[in-house]
Amino acid sequence: MMVSALIFTLCLVQAEPPVVTYDPKATKVAILPVLNTSGEKWKELRARQEKAAADWLRDSFKKRGFLVMEDADVAKAITSLGIDFTDEENIARANVLEVGKSVQADLVHLTVITDTRQDGANFLESGYGVSTVKSWLVDVKSGKPIFSARSNTARSARASHRTSDRQVWAIPLALSDTFKEFFKGYPEIKN
C-alpha cells in the first residue's frame, strides 16, 4: 500500500509542467488596454477603474524589472490586426496571443473588469467596494498560457466617504491575487 502511494506521488511530481522563469531585464511585456464589461453606467467611474488596473499592471511589472512595451505600440497592433476586444466574442487567448506576436513581446496580458459593486452599505456604514477581474497572461514564444481567464474578486474597505472609491481600490487587490503566484519568483527591485 505504501509503495503504491509512493509511485502515485512520483507520477504526480513528474506530471507537473516545468516552471518557466523569465529574466525580467530581457522580457518584453505587452499589456493590452484594460476592458470594463462590468456594466458600470457612470463613465468617469469606469475610466477610474480601468486606470487603476492599468497603473497597477504597468507598475507591478516595471518594479520587478520587466520591460513594459509602450501602450501606443500595443494599440497600433490591435488596430492593424482588426481585433475589437470590446466585442466579447474577440476576448480569447488566441487574439491576445496574436497581439503579442505582432509587437514581438515575450509575454502578453489582458485584464477584463467583469464586475464592480457596492456591498454591505446601510444607513450606518458605507460598506465595501467589490471588484472582479478576469485575466490572461500568455507566453508568446510557446503560445501557452501562464494563466487563462483567471478570475478573482476582492473587496476594499479603505477609508473614504465614497464607496465608488472603494470599488476602484478593490481592482488592484483582485489583480494582486491574480498575479500572486507569478510574481512570487520576481521580487520588487529596490531603488
N, C-alpha and C positions, 0 to 999 in steps of 0.2 A: 504494500500500500504506500509506504513512504517512498519507494523507488518510483512508483507511478507519479506521485506528486512532484518529485524532483524532475522527472522527464518532462512533465507538463509545464513546469516552471521554466525549464530551459527552452522549450519550444516557444513559449510566450516571449522570452527575452530575445530570442533570435528573430521572432516575427516583427518586432518593433522596427519601424523605419529608422535609418540612420539620422542623427541630428545634424542638420546643415548649419554651419556657422558662417558668418559673414565678417569680412574686415570692413568695419564702418567707413574707414578713410578711402576705401576703394569701391564702395557700394552706393550706386545711384538709386535714389528712391523717387518714384513718380507718385505724387498724391493727387488723385482726381478730385475735382470740385465736390464738396460735401453736398449731398442731396437731402432735402427735407420733405418727406412724404407723410409727415405727422398729421396733416390736416389743420395745422395751426393757421387761423384766419388772419391774425394780426401780422402784417408784413414786416414791421420793424422787429418784432419778437422773433419771427422766423429767421431774419437776417442775423440777429444776435446769436441765435442758436447755431447757425451754420458757421459763423465766425469763431465761436468758442471751440467748435470741433476742429476747424481748420487750423486755428492757432495752436491748439494742444498737439495735434498731429505733427505739424511742422516743428514746433519747439521740442517735442519728445525725441524725434529722430535726430535733430541737429545737436541737442545736448549730449547725445551718445556718439557724435562724430560722423553720422551718416551724411551723405551728400544729397541734399534735397533739391530736386530739379525745380526750375522756375515754373510758376503757375501758368504764365503766358505760353510757354512751350507745350505744356500738357494740354491746355485749352485748344491750342492750334492743332495738335494731333487729333483731338476728339473731333474737331470740326472737319479736318481733312478726311478722316475715316467715315464721316457721316453718321456717327453714333449719337443718338439722342437719349442720354441717360434719364431725362425726365419722363420718358416712356417706360413704364415698369417692365415691359417685355424685353427691353435692352439692358436691364440690370442683371447681368450674367457674367460669370467668371471669364468666359471666352472673350467678351467685349473688353473687360478690364485688362486681360492679357494682351489683346491687340493694341491697346493704347500703350502699354508698357513696351511692347516690341517697337512700336512706331517711334518712341522717344529714346530708344536704346537704354532703358532703365534696367537695373538688376532686380529691383523689387517694385511692385506697383500696388497701390492701395486705393480702396473705395470705401467710404462710410456713408450710410443712409440713416438719417434720423427718422425712425419709424413711429415714435410716439413721444409726446410731451404733454404733461398734465399737472394739475394741482391735486394734491391728495391730503386728506386729513384736516382740511380747513373747516373751522366753525367760528362762531362769533367771539370766542375767547382766544383762539390760536390761529395763526395764519397758515399753518400746515407745511407740507413738503412740496418741493418740486420734484417731479418724477420724469425721467427721460429714458428712452430705449434707443439703442443704436444697433445697426447690423453692419458688419464689416467684412471685407475681403482683403487678404494680403497674399500676393502671388509671387512666386519666384519666376521671373521672366524666362531665364535660360532653360529651366526644366519644364516650365509650364504647369508646375504643380503648386497647389495652394499650401501656404503655411497655415492659413485658416480660411474658410469659405463660408460666407453667410452666417458668421458667428454673431449671435445676438446677446446683448447684455443690457440689463436695466439697473439704474441707480437712482437713489433719491438724495436730495440735498436739503438740509435744514439750516444751511448757513444763514447767519443773521442778516436780515433785510426786511424792509417793510413790504416789499413786493414779492409775491410768490412767483411771479414771472421770472424774476432774477434767479430764484431757486431752481426753476426749470432749466435755465441756461447753465447754472453751475453743476447740475446733475450730469450734463453731457460729458465733460471731461472725466468725471468719476466712472461713467459707463465705459468710456474708451480706455481708461486705465485698467479696468477689469479685463477688457478685451485683449490688451497687449501685455498683460502681466507676465505670462509665460515667455513670450517672445523677448521682451526687454530684460528679463531676468539675467540673461547672459551678456548684456550690454550696459554696464554701469554708466551713469552720467559722468561726463568729463569735468573735472574741477578746473576753473579758470585761474 
